[in-house]
Amino acid sequence: MQVFEIDSVKGLPEHEAADRLRKEGYNELPAAKKRSVSRIILDVAREPMFILLVAAGSIYFILGDIQEGLILLSFVLVIIGITVYQEQKTERALDALRSLSSPRALVIRDGEHRRIPGREVVTGDMLILSEGDRVPADAVLLYSNNIAVDESLLTGESVPVRKVAWKEGIGEDRPGGDGLPWVWSGTMVVQGRGVAEVRSTGIRTEMGKIGMTLGEVERSDTHLKQEISGIVLTIALVGLALCILIVVVYGITRLNWIEGLLAGVTLAMAILPEEFPVVLTIFLALGAWRISRKNVLTRQIPAVEILGAATVLCVDKTGTLTENRMSVKKFSAGGVPCDFPSDSGGRVPESCHTLMEFGILASKKDPFDPMEKALKKIADGEFGTTDHVHRNWELVIEYPLSPELLAMSNVWMSPDGTDYVIAAKGAPEAVADLCHLDVSSMKDLTVQVDAMAAEGLRVLGVAKAAFTRTRLPANQHDFVFEFLGLIGFADPVRPDVPQAVRECYDAGIRVIMITGDYALTALNIARQIGLKDPEKCITGPELEELDGEALKARVGSANVFARTVPRQKLRIVDALKENGEVVAMTGDGVNDAPALKSADIGIAMGRRGTDVARESASLVLLDDAFSSIVAAVRLGRRIFDNLKKAVSYILSIHVPIAGMSLLPVLFDLPLVLLPVHIVFLELIIDPACSIVFEAEPEESDVMNRPPRKKTEVLFTRGAAFLSVIQGMVVLGIVLLVYSAALSGGLVATQARALAFTTIVISNLMLILTNRSWTRTLVSTMRTPNTSLAWVFAGTLVALFLVLYVPGLQDLFLFSPVPAMALAIAIGAGVASIIWFELFKYLKSRRLPAHLHDFIDD
């Protein structure tokens, strides 16, 4: 045991500590400069989507339609509210880091022990660390009495690391690894006591470096948002130009500038695609709600859309693939290995009873150490009902683990006070040293240890001794120990992970493990979960030697990264993104936060995850179940598919609406559509987009096809072409019905009623045919969609009312029409989609391959 006179340590004088605090600043992460609410609103107001919504709402107010105007402007408030809320949430990651990095601290100043706020710790302070303390700053141990520290916040590894006092020649100063003297801000002391000198505070600590990296990482707008913004801006400019053109042409040719202005406003309303931003907002919001029902909380709404495009899933091992708890997996008693499966019911094999008995006796009654917790769990189970668990024995003395001997012993006294039993456990070679094993026995032991280590197990040796003298020796070596065997521990794989990994592969998603653990352990876990090509492993030191281009090349095939540090996780994610991958990253520790924020989709663990990880992520798994990620990917793909259907429908229906607002002006015909008609049609279009298409179930092949390309657009050339053709066919039929009505002797109000009826029926048919571009209408009708029935019923009832209720007839400028003419108009509307249904049928049967490619592109 080390000789260290703690009373001789005086620490910093108070005046010097105060001076350093002024020079260095507080031991905390600086608060990032936050945008004001007014600044956030101003930035939102510059978005084309926002401008269009305000413009459309203002038009409705000018026209006196207060209700429709209020509905549109309410979406403006929703967008502002969501943006402000998300802006404030992104600040919480750094707030969580600041909270973690500033616990209370016990320091020595002027020779006295003082408890001070962690934020007031300065370099040179002497820290007194005890079991259960959180380390307030990066420091080096000057004295260590059996200290073990949980560094999972920084390394992601569940097993505490043993710490020793500093001496010349000790290796690198980085988190992770046994036998090192450095302790790190935010980590937890789980065993022992020590004195440490502070070396770094605030942003200069390892925790601070992560915080600074986290603050520098920015998320860019998603491709979908950029595309929608570009589309609506283009259409808005075209609509404005056509609006001005119509006003001028109408005023000059008909000398009626008021009606010309009305015609121009009507055309602007017909062209302005206010549905685009509304639909995008609703789809993503409802998508977040649907995903939440799969135990996935959405923190960044755009992640819902991009989730279905993920091509790579980077997973942290501890707490993500594994349960982040140690459990006994194997025994080796008398040189005979014996598995201890999780489904054994806790029954220890008879041949291993003595080994288990002394393993428990060598542990603390109320342990912090994860491996001792695993032994205690067995002692509390069925094994605890046997005579091998001595609850009435008294612990006399502990011989702690030391740098010279990585083993510890507990001396127990029997109830009658005459006999002593000694139980020892520790590193197998240390326990073997206690037992004075000969060369042959050591070789056999080494083979056993290597075999268990190859299975990814952490191995402890166990020994026993008996002692009858009343005076106990000062050193463990003075006992005559008998070597009992080995106990192998593992952090078990979550039971749902292997199946989830297979589903990822079926969906074309590559799975990569990134861990701070040793390569041997990582490879074993990789094989258990079915990871492809696990042998292509890259370690942290190897990765450190790779430049940017070399790393980009290696990440294309490596699926396991071991012994990594936080900055390396971020490099891996960034290299994958540079290779064109859409990266989803899971994690639960502080060390994962920068990579979570940089990834296209950051996914944090909700139960075991730290606040820092959760606040940095786009999604949070509320149940920590890996399978929930697969369910979320499925929903993400469904959402994007349905969004494509909705925008294709919007484009197709706006063609006839805009055409029937424009053509009568150009050909000197009576106006067909007025603002009231546009409002009526919008009352069909909006729920059709936001309710019917959003509620459509996923296509049957949604999880058996590769992820969509990152650059895939909603409006591919082929899809846009077909949508326009759909709209042009409807426009042609409506124009034909309207012209036939006028030439057949019907008055303008009757012709308008028939044309409007044809547009409404065609609108409904476009909803039906666009439910799927691969299945025919007959096939899709077999798939229930409750919202569809409500939209159809409401539309047909409303159409009947405006056609036959006198007051509504006057409002819409309609006149009663002959029944036969009305039937023709309805039939024409139904017939408008027959060609597309025939096209889908032929496409599924014998359409040439180059036409398939054209539609997809």
Secondary structure, DSSP 8 states (H G I E B T S, - for coil): -----GGG---B-HHHHHHHHHHH--SS--------HHHHHHHHHTSHHHHHHHHHHHHHHHTT-HHHHHHHHHHHHHHHHHHHHHHHHHTHHHHHHHHHT--EEEEEETTEEEEEEGGG--TT-EEEEETT-B--SEEEEEEEEEEEEE-HHHH--SS-EEB----TT-----S--SSB-EE-TT-EEEEEEEEEEEEE-GGGSHHHHHHHHHHH------HHHHHHHHHHHHHHHHHHHHHHHHHHHHHHHHS-HHHHHHHHHHHHHHH--THHHHHHHHHHHHHHHHHHTTTEEESSTHHHHHGGG--EEEEEIIIIIB-SS-EEEEEEETTEEEE--GGGTT---GGGHHHHHHHHHTS-SS--SHHHHHHHHHHTTGGGGSTTS-TT-EEEEEE---SS--EEEEEEE-TTSS-EEEEEEE-HHHHHHHHT--HHHHHHHHHHHHHHHHTT-EEEEEEEEEE--SS--SSGGGS--EEEEEEEEE--B-TTHHHHHHHHHHTT-EEEEE-SS-HHHHHHHHHHHT-SSTT-EEEHHHHHT--HHHHHHHTTT--EEES--HHHHHHHHHHHHHTT--EEEEE-SGGGHHHHHHSSEEEEESSSS-HHHHHH-SEEETT--THHHHHHHHHHHHHHHHHHHHHHHHHHHHHHHHHHHHHHHHTT------HHHHHHHHHHHHHIIIIIITT----TTTTSS----TT--SS-HHHHHHHHHHHHHHHHHHHHHHHHHHHTT--HHHHHHHHHHHHHHHHHHHHHHTT-SSS-HHHHTTS--HHHHHHHHHHHHHHHHHHH-HHHHHHHT-----HHHHHHHHHHHHHTTHHHHHHHHHHHHT--HHHHHHHH-
